[in-house]
Amino acid sequence: MGQPQSKPSKPRFPQPGDHIYCERKGGLYDHHGIYVGDDMVIHLRGAAKKLGELPACHKCGDKRVENGEIAKVCIDCFIDGDTLQIYDYGVTYPEFSKRKRGTCCPRYSRPPDLVISAATDFLERNGFGPYDMFTNNCEHFAVCCKTGSADSYQIEGHIEGVIDTGPFAMVGASVFVAAYSISKGISQKSSSW
């Protein structure tokens, strides 16, 4: 079974409140954030990534903000030379099943002003918690801002890929994805968003 293909949105410049992402490490994973306007993006990043390590940026200037593991940077610093893509919301389940995980969501998004408010609130109070690849990553952050529920379809896709090709292929991917979802739910803090 091959990896589903990404069918990104038609190319366009992001609008405030859009969930944006770009491939990293040649497509090994995608990095996600919320475009908040004025060429700025709020995103969750791992503790290893510190703003002080970023080169000076004339675009970010004094608009750059860091609070724990959440940062607000310019769109150029966010994409870091990679290709910007826009995450789609409200896709049909048949389309969702054909697309690369971590590029779209079957749920509908909140209005842009609520998305931006959620991202800004998480930034101001550093309220999203520490980065964890499996239970609290940048996609969890962006999807939570957009829908109120922290999910990472990218991680589910990686789990499905390992299961489909690994020694557990006979057991079925859905059992493992369900177990991941349950463990994520147990570890996830409830959000006021």
Secondary structure, 3 states (H helix, E strand, C coil): CCCCCCCCCCCCCCCCCCEEEEEEHHHCEEEEEEEEECCEEEEECCCCCCHHHCCCCCCCHHHCEEECCEEEEEHHHHHCCCCCEECEECCCHHHHHHCCCCCEECCCCCCHHHHHHHHHHHHHHCCCCCCECCCECHHHHHHHHHHCCCCCHHHHHHHHHHHHHCCCCCCCHHHHHHHHHHHHHHHCCCCCC
